[in-house]
């Protein structure tokens, strides 16, 4: 017999109106009415083994579908377990709504189970964190949460409910979903950027995740191609110019950033990944002028003074900037030789990779893994990175052929995102390959959620680069102190057997010649499958920054 309508029904109905198809959760009594509402509203419930994975799955859903993701967490430790996921969504600008349970108001202050005032904990890492005032306001409160999450600049919102309010009858809420009006950039700002470009001889474009999240990938590609500008992507900016594109100069990053005289950064912060916004100055070149473009004024850099900046809907920015470039007399011939030089440098770097991408060394060089993976990846594969050194290689050697097909933890750098991201990717892209690249350190954070993949019949190929150490820490400690501590893991630990014990498939690979066949078996298996590859612990990724 169907239960009476309650506040849980109202909350789920509003969530569906905002495009939510799946509720990610881990079972808890404080939020039973939300589950009941999902049953009434025919919303899929996908339950995980750790609350962090529920939030990571909601965040990946938002990043892959560009619609809000939904996580439901029970009170107290359910919510604190999800905090790292919320923080990751905050740094990635992901529109995620987290609905939480809360001890009953009728018992508040008397020591009820898991009684905790959650919003003050979540406030610093959300756009809004608040408690619903009563059963009668649940519908409008949930709508406020979603409206806030999707408005520029996107980000997570937390809303919790007193348990007794959630079980109480609640009026039907008429939902008025609103698509945020495009924020118009200041034409004078765009004209100023165009004038800088007209003066430049060595310009570089940087495309970040917000270009994809703002649905501006086509406008961004058109702008780069029209004005013949070299592009270096980061985050979900990868794939906007597909692998092999003549203007994609990722492999000439050092030359581009070291000798550029103008760097236009669009849709990503000027953080440690981009040298905090300092470019040029290499081999006698002067410092570059820097332009910062964001989807909202709140995202423009404040730690440095760029030569110019603009904020607005990024498609509108690119269209307006194109018109401004024509007005300013930008001539691609002025910097054509620079573009050719970058393209030639990138091609030479790619050619120079061939030896290590096919290396037969024993132990296995991690680059050989990516040489073999590149042979079996489909054009629409979703590639997910969760790890340190091993995934850093992926960022260098896995170049997506389409936009929206790359996920990494982003600037917060939180390990453990991988299984949650994989769950979401398999739901969002049911016909695509989904590949999770795991460091062996990262595997320890969330591998139990392979059980979630198995229970919900979600096939994912997992590739674990297993060097038996915390590589991102061991090598720097050795350099600094001549020794290392707290940096050892089990050599050739059988993470594949963990996956098989949970109902998936897997195998250990110790020879380079075994990598390709193992990957093909994984893709053919139709189940969650982990290829556990023992790599050389002596090989350190040649990074240029530690992020500090």
LOVO-752694 format. One record per residue (C-alpha): residue number from 1; residue in three letters; x, y, z. Coordinates in steps of 0.1 Angstrom, whole numbers, plus 5000, padded with zeros to 4 digits. Layout:
// LOVO-752694
[NUM; ALA; [X; Y; Z]] ...
// end
This chain:
// LOVO-752694
[1; UNK; [5000; 5000; 5000]] [2; UNK; [5014; 5034; 4990]] [3; UNK; [5022; 5057; 5019]] [4; UNK; [5007; 5091; 5023]] [5; UNK; [5024; 5121; 5007]] [6; UNK; [5051; 5137; 5029]] [7; UNK; [5080; 5161; 5028]] [8; UNK; [5102; 5135; 5012]] [9; UNK; [5079; 5134; 4982]] [10; UNK; [5080; 5171; 4979]] [11; UNK; [5118; 5171; 4979]] [12; UNK; [5122; 5144; 4953]] [13; UNK; [5095; 5160; 4930]] [14; UNK; [5115; 5192; 4929]] [15; UNK; [5147; 5174; 4923]] [16; UNK; [5132; 5156; 4893]] [17; UNK; [5119; 5189; 4879]] [18; UNK; [5155; 5201; 4879]] [19; UNK; [5166; 5171; 4858]] [20; UNK; [5178; 5147; 4885]] [21; UNK; [5175; 5111; 4874]] [22; UNK; [5195; 5093; 4901]] [23; UNK; [5197; 5097; 4939]] [24; UNK; [5232; 5086; 4952]] [25; UNK; [5231; 5076; 4988]] [26; UNK; [5241; 5052; 5016]] [27; UNK; [5211; 5040; 5036]] [28; UNK; [5202; 5059; 5068]] [29; UNK; [5170; 5061; 5088]] [30; UNK; [5171; 5099; 5090]] [31; UNK; [5164; 5101; 5053]] [32; UNK; [5139; 5073; 5047]] [33; UNK; [5112; 5097; 5035]] [34; UNK; [5135; 5108; 5007]] [35; UNK; [5138; 5071; 4996]] [36; UNK; [5101; 5067; 4998]] [37; UNK; [5097; 5098; 4977]] [38; UNK; [5121; 5084; 4951]] [39; UNK; [5100; 5053; 4949]] [40; UNK; [5068; 5074; 4944]] [41; UNK; [5085; 5096; 4918]] [42; UNK; [5102; 5066; 4900]] [43; UNK; [5137; 5081; 4906]] [44; UNK; [5166; 5056; 4906]] [45; UNK; [5183; 5051; 4939]] [46; UNK; [5219; 5040; 4937]] [47; UNK; [5234; 5031; 4971]] [48; UNK; [5271; 5030; 4977]] [49; UNK; [5294; 5016; 5004]] [50; UNK; [5308; 5050; 5016]] [51; UNK; [5291; 5084; 5016]] [52; UNK; [5321; 5100; 4999]] [53; UNK; [5313; 5079; 4968]] [54; UNK; [5277; 5091; 4968]] [55; UNK; [5289; 5127; 4967]] [56; UNK; [5316; 5120; 4942]] [57; UNK; [5291; 5102; 4920]] [58; UNK; [5267; 5132; 4922]] [59; UNK; [5296; 5155; 4913]] [60; UNK; [5307; 5135; 4883]] [61; UNK; [5271; 5133; 4871]] [62; UNK; [5270; 5171; 4872]] [63; UNK; [5303; 5174; 4853]] [64; UNK; [5294; 5148; 4827]] [65; UNK; [5257; 5158; 4820]] [66; UNK; [5259; 5195; 4830]] [67; UNK; [5228; 5190; 4850]] [68; UNK; [5227; 5191; 4888]] [69; UNK; [5237; 5160; 4907]] [70; UNK; [5220; 5148; 4939]] [71; UNK; [5234; 5131; 4969]] [72; UNK; [5214; 5121; 5000]] [73; UNK; [5233; 5116; 5032]] [74; UNK; [5220; 5105; 5066]] [75; UNK; [5227; 5126; 5097]] [76; UNK; [5260; 5130; 5116]] [77; UNK; [5288; 5107; 5103]] [78; UNK; [5268; 5103; 5070]] [79; UNK; [5273; 5139; 5063]] [80; UNK; [5308; 5143; 5077]] [81; UNK; [5319; 5113; 5055]] [82; UNK; [5307; 5133; 5025]] [83; UNK; [5326; 5165; 5033]] [84; UNK; [5356; 5157; 5010]] [85; UNK; [5332; 5152; 4981]] [86; UNK; [5314; 5185; 4988]] [87; UNK; [5348; 5203; 4990]] [88; UNK; [5358; 5187; 4956]] [89; UNK; [5326; 5200; 4941]] [90; UNK; [5333; 5234; 4955]] [91; UNK; [5367; 5237; 4939]] [92; UNK; [5354; 5222; 4906]] [93; UNK; [5324; 5245; 4904]] [94; UNK; [5301; 5215; 4902]] [95; UNK; [5263; 5220; 4906]] [96; UNK; [5256; 5194; 4933]] [97; UNK; [5228; 5194; 4958]] [98; UNK; [5234; 5174; 4990]] [99; UNK; [5202; 5167; 5010]] [100; UNK; [5209; 5156; 5046]] [101; UNK; [5191; 5141; 5075]] [102; UNK; [5190; 5157; 5109]] [103; UNK; [5180; 5146; 5144]] [104; UNK; [5143; 5154; 5152]] [105; UNK; [5135; 5190; 5162]] [106; UNK; [5113; 5176; 5189]] [107; UNK; [5144; 5160; 5205]] [108; UNK; [5169; 5187; 5196]] [109; UNK; [5193; 5195; 5224]] [110; UNK; [5187; 5163; 5243]] [111; UNK; [5213; 5141; 5228]] [112; UNK; [5194; 5122; 5200]] [113; UNK; [5214; 5098; 5178]] [114; UNK; [5238; 5116; 5155]] [115; UNK; [5225; 5150; 5166]] [116; UNK; [5247; 5177; 5149]] [117; UNK; [5243; 5211; 5135]] [118; UNK; [5256; 5205; 5100]] [119; UNK; [5254; 5238; 5080]] [120; UNK; [5282; 5256; 5099]] [121; UNK; [5305; 5227; 5089]] [122; UNK; [5295; 5229; 5053]] [123; UNK; [5292; 5266; 5049]] [124; UNK; [5328; 5273; 5039]] [125; UNK; [5327; 5248; 5010]] [126; UNK; [5292; 5255; 4996]] [127; UNK; [5274; 5283; 4979]] [128; UNK; [5247; 5279; 5005]] [129; UNK; [5242; 5256; 5036]] [130; UNK; [5210; 5258; 5055]] [131; UNK; [5183; 5238; 5074]] [132; UNK; [5147; 5236; 5061]] [133; UNK; [5124; 5254; 5085]] [134; UNK; [5095; 5230; 5084]] [135; UNK; [5076; 5204; 5064]] [136; UNK; [5055; 5230; 5047]] [137; UNK; [5086; 5248; 5032]] [138; UNK; [5105; 5217; 5020]] [139; UNK; [5095; 5221; 4983]] [140; UNK; [5105; 5257; 4981]] [141; UNK; [5137; 5251; 5001]] [142; UNK; [5148; 5223; 4977]] [143; UNK; [5140; 5246; 4948]] [144; UNK; [5162; 5273; 4963]] [145; UNK; [5190; 5248; 4967]] [146; UNK; [5188; 5238; 4930]] [147; UNK; [5185; 5273; 4917]] [148; UNK; [5215; 5284; 4937]] [149; UNK; [5236; 5254; 4926]] [150; UNK; [5231; 5260; 4889]] [151; UNK; [5235; 5298; 4889]] [152; UNK; [5269; 5311; 4878]] [153; UNK; [5293; 5304; 4892]] [154; UNK; [5280; 5268; 4898]] [155; UNK; [5287; 5249; 4929]] [156; UNK; [5274; 5227; 4957]] [157; UNK; [5245; 5235; 4980]] [158; UNK; [5238; 5217; 5013]] [159; UNK; [5203; 5214; 5028]] [160; UNK; [5193; 5193; 5057]] [161; UNK; [5159; 5185; 5073]] [162; UNK; [5148; 5177; 5108]] [163; UNK; [5138; 5140; 5108]] [164; UNK; [5103; 5147; 5122]] [165; UNK; [5097; 5174; 5095]] [166; UNK; [5107; 5150; 5068]] [167; UNK; [5082; 5124; 5079]] [168; UNK; [5054; 5150; 5081]] [169; UNK; [5028; 5158; 5055]] [170; UNK; [5039; 5185; 5031]] [171; UNK; [5019; 5205; 5005]] [172; UNK; [5026; 5200; 4968]] [173; UNK; [5050; 5226; 4956]] [174; UNK; [5046; 5240; 4921]] [175; UNK; [5081; 5241; 4906]] [176; UNK; [5092; 5270; 4885]] [177; UNK; [5125; 5258; 4871]] [178; UNK; [5146; 5287; 4858]] [179; UNK; [5176; 5285; 4835]] [180; UNK; [5200; 5313; 4846]] [181; UNK; [5200; 5342; 4822]] [182; UNK; [5233; 5344; 4804]] [183; UNK; [5256; 5369; 4821]] [184; UNK; [5267; 5395; 4794]] [185; UNK; [5304; 5404; 4795]] [186; UNK; [5314; 5441; 4793]] [187; UNK; [5321; 5449; 4757]] [188; UNK; [5349; 5473; 4768]] [189; UNK; [5366; 5444; 4786]] [190; UNK; [5364; 5423; 4754]] [191; UNK; [5377; 5452; 4733]] [192; UNK; [5407; 5455; 4757]] [193; UNK; [5415; 5418; 4753]] [194; UNK; [5413; 5420; 4716]] [195; UNK; [5437; 5450; 4715]] [196; UNK; [5462; 5430; 4735]] [197; UNK; [5459; 5401; 4711]] [198; UNK; [5464; 5424; 4681]] [199; UNK; [5497; 5435; 4697]] [200; UNK; [5509; 5399; 4706]] [201; UNK; [5535; 5379; 4687]] [202; UNK; [5535; 5348; 4709]] [203; UNK; [5499; 5343; 4723]] [204; UNK; [5486; 5312; 4740]] [205; UNK; [5451; 5302; 4749]] [206; UNK; [5443; 5281; 4780]] [207; UNK; [5409; 5264; 4782]] [208; UNK; [5397; 5251; 4815]] [209; UNK; [5368; 5230; 4829]] [210; UNK; [5343; 5259; 4830]] [211; UNK; [5344; 5262; 4792]] [212; UNK; [5329; 5227; 4791]] [213; UNK; [5306; 5233; 4821]] [214; UNK; [5293; 5266; 4805]] [215; UNK; [5284; 5247; 4773]] [216; UNK; [5309; 5269; 4754]] [217; UNK; [5330; 5241; 4738]] [218; UNK; [5319; 5248; 4703]] [219; UNK; [5323; 5286; 4706]] [220; UNK; [5358; 5280; 4721]] [221; UNK; [5369; 5257; 4693]] [222; UNK; [5356; 5281; 4667]] [223; UNK; [5374; 5310; 4683]] [224; UNK; [5407; 5292; 4684]] [225; UNK; [5404; 5280; 4648]] [226; UNK; [5392; 5313; 4634]] [227; UNK; [5421; 5333; 4650]] [228; UNK; [5446; 5304; 4646]] [229; UNK; [5456; 5304; 4683]] [230; UNK; [5475; 5276; 4700]] [231; UNK; [5456; 5260; 4728]] [232; UNK; [5467; 5242; 4760]] [233; UNK; [5437; 5227; 4780]] [234; UNK; [5434; 5216; 4816]] [235; UNK; [5407; 5197; 4834]] [236; UNK; [5376; 5193; 4814]] [237; UNK; [5389; 5217; 4788]] [238; UNK; [5406; 5186; 4774]] [239; UNK; [5390; 5174; 4742]] [240; UNK; [5376; 5208; 4731]] [241; UNK; [5404; 5206; 4706]] [242; UNK; [5406; 5168; 4698]] [243; UNK; [5437; 5148; 4700]] [244; UNK; [5459; 5155; 4669]] [245; UNK; [5444; 5189; 4663]] [246; UNK; [5471; 5212; 4647]] [247; UNK; [5464; 5240; 4673]] [248; UNK; [5466; 5217; 4703]] [249; UNK; [5501; 5222; 4718]] [250; UNK; [5499; 5205; 4751]] [251; UNK; [5532; 5187; 4745]] [252; UNK; [5549; 5221; 4739]] [253; UNK; [5536; 5234; 4772]] [254; UNK; [5570; 5244; 4786]] [255; UNK; [5580; 5264; 4755]] [256; UNK; [5545; 5279; 4753]] [257; UNK; [5543; 5291; 4789]] [258; UNK; [5580; 5300; 4791]] [259; UNK; [5582; 5323; 4760]] [260; UNK; [5546; 5335; 4755]] [261; UNK; [5541; 5372; 4755]] [262; UNK; [5503; 5369; 4760]] [263; UNK; [5484; 5341; 4778]] [264; UNK; [5446; 5342; 4777]] [265; UNK; [5432; 5319; 4804]] [266; UNK; [5396; 5310; 4801]] [267; UNK; [5374; 5291; 4825]] [268; UNK; [5400; 5280; 4851]] [269; UNK; [5417; 5297; 4881]] [270; UNK; [5452; 5310; 4880]] [271; UNK; [5463; 5284; 4905]] [272; UNK; [5492; 5261; 4911]] [273; UNK; [5484; 5242; 4879]] [274; UNK; [5492; 5273; 4859]] [275; UNK; [5521; 5287; 4879]] [276; UNK; [5498; 5310; 4898]] [277; UNK; [5494; 5331; 4866]] [278; UNK; [5531; 5339; 4859]] [279; UNK; [5541; 5331; 4824]] [280; UNK; [5570; 5340; 4801]] [281; UNK; [5604; 5350; 4814]] [282; UNK; [5623; 5320; 4800]] [283; UNK; [5655; 5322; 4780]] [284; UNK; [5655; 5360; 4782]] [285; UNK; [5619; 5365; 4772]] [286; UNK; [5600; 5391; 4792]] [287; UNK; [5571; 5382; 4815]] [288; UNK; [5539; 5376; 4795]] [289; UNK; [5508; 5397; 4798]] [290; UNK; [5480; 5377; 4813]] [291; UNK; [5443; 5378; 4806]] [292; UNK; [5418; 5361; 4829]] [293; UNK; [5383; 5352; 4816]] [294; UNK; [5357; 5336; 4839]] [295; UNK; [5320; 5327; 4839]] [296; UNK; [5313; 5350; 4868]] [297; UNK; [5330; 5380; 4884]] [298; UNK; [5336; 5360; 4916]] [299; UNK; [5360; 5337; 4898]] [300; UNK; [5384; 5364; 4885]] [301; UNK; [5418; 5363; 4900]] [302; UNK; [5425; 5385; 4930]] [303; UNK; [5461; 5374; 4939]] [304; UNK; [5476; 5392; 4909]] [305; UNK; [5467; 5420; 4886]] [306; UNK; [5461; 5407; 4850]] [307; UNK; [5466; 5429; 4820]] [308; UNK; [5429; 5425; 4813]] [309; UNK; [5399; 5404; 4824]] [310; UNK; [5363; 5397; 4815]] [311; UNK; [5334; 5378; 4831]] [312; UNK; [5303; 5364; 4816]] [313; UNK; [5286; 5335; 4799]] [314; UNK; [5316; 5319; 4781]] [315; UNK; [5298; 5313; 4748]] [316; UNK; [5288; 5350; 4747]] [317; UNK; [5324; 5359; 4757]] [318; UNK; [5339; 5340; 4727]] [319; UNK; [5313; 5354; 4703]] [320; UNK; [5319; 5389; 4715]] [321; UNK; [5356; 5385; 4716]] [322; UNK; [5357; 5372; 4680]] [323; UNK; [5338; 5404; 4669]] [324; UNK; [5362; 5425; 4690]] [325; UNK; [5392; 5408; 4674]] [326; UNK; [5379; 5417; 4639]] [327; UNK; [5374; 5453; 4650]] [328; UNK; [5409; 5455; 4665]] [329; UNK; [5425; 5441; 4634]] [330; UNK; [5439; 5409; 4649]] [331; UNK; [5460; 5393; 4621]] [332; UNK; [5469; 5356; 4627]] [333; UNK; [5499; 5360; 4603]] [334; UNK; [5515; 5381; 4630]] [335; UNK; [5520; 5350; 4652]] [336; UNK; [5519; 5322; 4625]] [337; UNK; [5555; 5314; 4629]] [338; UNK; [5551; 5311; 4667]] [339; UNK; [5522; 5287; 4662]] [340; UNK; [5543; 5266; 4638]] [341; UNK; [5571; 5265; 4662]] [342; UNK; [5548; 5252; 4690]] [343; UNK; [5532; 5227; 4667]] [344; UNK; [5567; 5214; 4656]] [345; UNK; [5578; 5212; 4692]] [346; UNK; [5547; 5193; 4702]] [347; UNK; [5551; 5169; 4673]] [348; UNK; [5587; 5163; 4682]] [349; UNK; [5578; 5156; 4718]] [350; UNK; [5552; 5131; 4707]] [351; UNK; [5576; 5113; 4684]] [352; UNK; [5602; 5113; 4713]] [353; UNK; [5577; 5094; 4735]] [354; UNK; [5576; 5064; 4712]] [355; UNK; [5605; 5045; 4729]] [356; UNK; [5591; 5046; 4764]] [357; UNK; [5555; 5041; 4753]] [358; UNK; [5567; 5008; 4738]] [359; UNK; [5594; 5000; 4764]] [360; UNK; [5601; 4963; 4772]] [361; UNK; [5618; 4972; 4805]] [362; UNK; [5614; 4950; 4835]] [363; UNK; [5599; 4962; 4859]] [364; UNK; [5573; 4979; 4837]] [365; UNK; [5578; 5016; 4829]] [366; UNK; [5544; 5033; 4836]] [367; UNK; [5545; 5049; 4802]] [368; UNK; [5542; 5015; 4786]] [369; UNK; [5508; 5012; 4802]] [370; UNK; [5496; 5043; 4784]] [371; UNK; [5512; 5031; 4751]] [372; UNK; [5490; 5000; 4753]] [373; UNK; [5459; 5018; 4766]] [374; UNK; [5460; 5042; 4737]] [375; UNK; [5456; 5013; 4713]] [376; UNK; [5422; 5002; 4728]] [377; UNK; [5405; 5034; 4738]] [378; UNK; [5375; 5044; 4717]] [379; UNK; [5369; 5079; 4706]] [380; UNK; [5341; 5084; 4731]] [381; UNK; [5358; 5067; 4760]] [382; UNK; [5354; 5084; 4794]] [383; UNK; [5387; 5084; 4811]] [384; UNK; [5389; 5090; 4849]] [385; UNK; [5420; 5097; 4868]] [386; UNK; [5424; 5090; 4906]] [387; UNK; [5460; 5090; 4918]] [388; UNK; [5493; 5108; 4919]] [389; UNK; [5523; 5100; 4897]] [390; UNK; [5505; 5073; 4877]] [391; UNK; [5476; 5096; 4868]] [392; UNK; [5500; 5124; 4861]] [393; UNK; [5512; 5103; 4832]] [394; UNK; [5476; 5100; 4820]] [395; UNK; [5473; 5138; 4820]] [396; UNK; [5503; 5139; 4796]] [397; UNK; [5497; 5109; 4774]] [398; UNK; [5459; 5104; 4772]] [399; UNK; [5444; 5131; 4750]] [400; UNK; [5406; 5129; 4746]] [401; UNK; [5392; 5130; 4712]] [402; UNK; [5359; 5145; 4723]] [403; UNK; [5350; 5172; 4750]] [404; UNK; [5335; 5161; 4783]] [405; UNK; [5352; 5127; 4784]] [406; UNK; [5379; 5134; 4810]] [407; UNK; [5375; 5135; 4848]] [408; UNK; [5401; 5141; 4874]] [409; UNK; [5398; 5153; 4910]] [410; UNK; [5405; 5189; 4900]] [411; UNK; [5425; 5215; 4920]] [412; UNK; [5415; 5202; 4954]] [413; UNK; [5435; 5170; 4946]] [414; UNK; [5413; 5146; 4967]] [415; UNK; [5422; 5109; 4963]] [416; UNK; [5393; 5085; 4964]] [417; UNK; [5371; 5101; 4937]] [418; UNK; [5376; 5073; 4913]] [419; UNK; [5349; 5047; 4921]] [420; UNK; [5322; 5074; 4926]] [421; UNK; [5332; 5090; 4893]] [422; UNK; [5331; 5056; 4876]] [423; UNK; [5296; 5048; 4889]] [424; UNK; [5283; 5081; 4875]] [425; UNK; [5301; 5078; 4842]] [426; UNK; [5287; 5044; 4835]] [427; UNK; [5251; 5058; 4841]] [428; UNK; [5257; 5090; 4822]] [429; UNK; [5274; 5073; 4792]] [430; UNK; [5259; 5038; 4790]] [431; UNK; [5273; 5030; 4756]] [432; UNK; [5309; 5043; 4761]] [433; UNK; [5340; 5027; 4775]] [434; UNK; [5345; 5038; 4811]] [435; UNK; [5382; 5036; 4822]] [436; UNK; [5393; 5043; 4857]] [437; UNK; [5430; 5049; 4861]] [438; UNK; [5440; 5042; 4897]] [439; UNK; [5472; 5046; 4916]] [440; UNK; [5477; 5019; 4942]] [441; UNK; [5475; 5045; 4969]] [442; UNK; [5442; 5058; 4956]] [443; UNK; [5428; 5023; 4954]] [444; UNK; [5429; 5021; 4991]] [445; UNK; [5403; 5049; 4995]] [446; UNK; [5374; 5035; 4977]] [447; UNK; [5380; 5001; 4962]] [448; UNK; [5352; 4986; 4983]] [449; UNK; [5327; 5004; 4960]] [450; UNK; [5335; 4978; 4934]] [451; UNK; [5307; 4961; 4953]] [452; UNK; [5284; 4989; 4942]] [453; UNK; [5295; 4984; 4905]] [454; UNK; [5287; 4947; 4908]] [455; UNK; [5254; 4951; 4926]] [456; UNK; [5241; 4977; 4902]] [457; UNK; [5256; 4959; 4871]] [458; UNK; [5279; 4987; 4861]] [459; UNK; [5309; 4974; 4840]] [460; UNK; [5340; 4996; 4844]] [461; UNK; [5376; 4988; 4834]] [462; UNK; [5400; 4998; 4861]] [463; UNK; [5437; 5000; 4855]] [464; UNK; [5459; 5002; 4886]] [465; UNK; [5495; 5014; 4883]] [466; UNK; [5509; 4994; 4912]] [467; UNK; [5544; 5006; 4922]] [468; UNK; [5541; 4997; 4959]] [469; UNK; [5548; 5032; 4971]] [470; UNK; [5533; 5066; 4976]] [471; UNK; [5553; 5079; 4947]] [472; UNK; [5542; 5115; 4950]] [473; UNK; [5557; 5115; 4985]] [474; UNK; [5585; 5090; 4985]] [475; UNK; [5607; 5106; 4958]] [476; UNK; [5604; 5142; 4972]] [477; UNK; [5612; 5130; 5007]] [478; UNK; [5643; 5111; 4994]] [479; UNK; [5654; 5143; 4976]] [480; UNK; [5648; 5165; 5007]] [481; UNK; [5661; 5143; 5035]] [482; UNK; [5679; 5113; 5019]] [483; UNK; [5653; 5090; 5034]] [484; UNK; [5616; 5085; 5034]] [485; UNK; [5590; 5074; 5059]] [486; UNK; [5552; 5065; 5056]] [487; UNK; [5557; 5061; 5019]] [488; UNK; [5557; 5023; 5014]] [489; UNK; [5528; 5001; 5003]] [490; UNK; [5527; 4963; 4996]] [491; UNK; [5547; 4955; 4965]] [492; UNK; [5524; 4938; 4940]] [493; UNK; [5495; 4940; 4964]] [494; UNK; [5466; 4919; 4949]] [495; UNK; [5440; 4946; 4944]] [496; UNK; [5427; 4925; 4915]] [497; UNK; [5418; 4898; 4940]] [498; UNK; [5398; 4924; 4960]] [499; UNK; [5378; 4930; 4929]] [500; UNK; [5372; 4893; 4921]] [501; UNK; [5362; 4887; 4958]] [502; UNK; [5336; 4914; 4954]] [503; UNK; [5322; 4898; 4923]] [504; UNK; [5341; 4914; 4895]] [505; UNK; [5371; 4903; 4875]] [506; UNK; [5408; 4911; 4875]] [507; UNK; [5444; 4899; 4870]] [508; UNK; [5479; 4908; 4879]] [509; UNK; [5503; 4919; 4851]] [510; UNK; [5540; 4918; 4856]] [511; UNK; [5554; 4918; 4821]] [512; UNK; [5550; 4945; 4794]] [513; UNK; [5538; 4920; 4768]] [514; UNK; [5509; 4910; 4791]] [515; UNK; [5494; 4946; 4793]] [516; UNK; [5476; 4947; 4759]] [517; UNK; [5460; 4913; 4761]] [518; UNK; [5449; 4920; 4797]] [519; UNK; [5433; 4953; 4787]] [520; UNK; [5414; 4936; 4759]] [521; UNK; [5401; 4909; 4783]] [522; UNK; [5390; 4937; 4806]] [523; UNK; [5370; 4955; 4779]] [524; UNK; [5355; 4922; 4767]] [525; UNK; [5345; 4910; 4801]] [526; UNK; [5313; 4931; 4805]] [527; UNK; [5319; 4934; 4843]] [528; UNK; [5339; 4955; 4867]] [529; UNK; [5374; 4944; 4859]] [530; UNK; [5407; 4955; 4874]] [531; UNK; [5440; 4952; 4855]] [532; UNK; [5466; 4954; 4883]] [533; UNK; [5499; 4963; 4866]] [534; UNK; [5532; 4961; 4886]] [535; UNK; [5552; 4992; 4876]] [536; UNK; [5587; 5003; 4884]] [537; UNK; [5589; 5021; 4918]] [538; UNK; [5621; 5038; 4908]] [539; UNK; [5604; 5059; 4881]] [540; UNK; [5593; 5093; 4893]] [541; UNK; [5570; 5115; 4872]] [542; UNK; [5590; 5145; 4861]] [543; UNK; [5568; 5172; 4875]] [544; UNK; [5575; 5209; 4875]] [545; UNK; [5554; 5219; 4905]] [546; UNK; [5544; 5204; 4939]] [547; UNK; [5514; 5225; 4942]] [548; UNK; [5527; 5246; 4970]] 
// end
